[in-house]
Amino acid sequence: MTEVLVLYYSRGGSVARLARQIARGIGEVEGVSARLRTVPPVAAITQTAAPPVPEDGAPYVEPRDLDECAGLVLGSPTRFGNMAAPVKHWLDGLGAQWASGALVGKPAAVFTSTASMHGGQESTLLSMMLPLLHHGCVILGIPYTEPALSRTRGGGTPYGASHVAGAQDDPELSDDEAALARALGRRVAALTAKVNR
């Protein structure tokens, strides 16, 4: 079975919910499955190492996950129009994978969540694409042939799946946000399947 790595960092649960919808979309493509992983948190001062396994949710990502995946979908909450520090920290540590070409030619996409409608979703999605381009990934977005992209009143962009959590940090996805996340998953999975025939 061909696997697509769905890798994310989530604090309030919104990005994790998007990840599960993306994984669901990936699973709708014959011969492709999703491998859900999360990025460990970081702190300015670290007294002890993070536990090897999170208390709940997806396991922490390991270097072999990148080697074994045939595609990648990367997610992060938005922090001032950019990806969250744990995702950037993880990306910054991929020198060996960059040198070996572990991600070259692999389909990839990105997703995010913000507290406000104009909270920097698109700039965050674009910022996550840059390292993936340096790794040689083939970047995919969501085309306007997806009807929910034109009717959404929340998240959803041509750059990737997204969610507007609002001031109360509501992790519940709208129907359109969930549909667009699944569509992105299907799109990455379909290209991954073609590349790995």
C-alpha positions, 0 to 999 in steps of 0.5 A: 500500500502506498502511503501519504504522510499527513504531518501536522502540529495542533494546539486547539484541535482545528489542525488535527481535525483538518488532518483527519479529513485529509487522511479520509480523502487520501483513503478514498483513493484506491491503493493509497493510505494515510500515515498520521503523524504530529510534530513535537512541541518546542519551548524556549527553555527545555528542562526535559525531553519530550516524551517519546509518544504523545499522550493522545493523537498521532505519534510523533514523526520520525525520520523514517516516516519521510523516507517511507512516504510517497507523498506529504501533506503538512499542516500548522496553525497560523502564527502571525501569518507564518507556520508555528515554531514547532513546524519550522523547527522540525523543517529546519532539522531536515538537512540530511533528508534534503541532502539525500533527496528523500522528498524529491518528486513526491507530491505535497500539499499544506493546510492551516487554521486561523482564529480570524477570517483574515488571519494570514491563512494564505501567507502561512500556506505559502510559507510552508510551501517554500521548504517543500520546494527546496526539498524538490516536492511537487506542490498541489493546491485545490483547483476551483473545479471544487465547488466548495472553494467558491461557496465557502464562508470560512476556510478553504483556499486554492493554496491548501485546506484551511479552517477559521476557528474564530475568537473562541478557537472552535475546532469544529470544521464547516461542511465546506472546510471538511469537503475541501480538506478531503478534496485536497487529500484525494488530489495528493493521493491520486497524483501519488498513486500515478507517480508510484505505478 
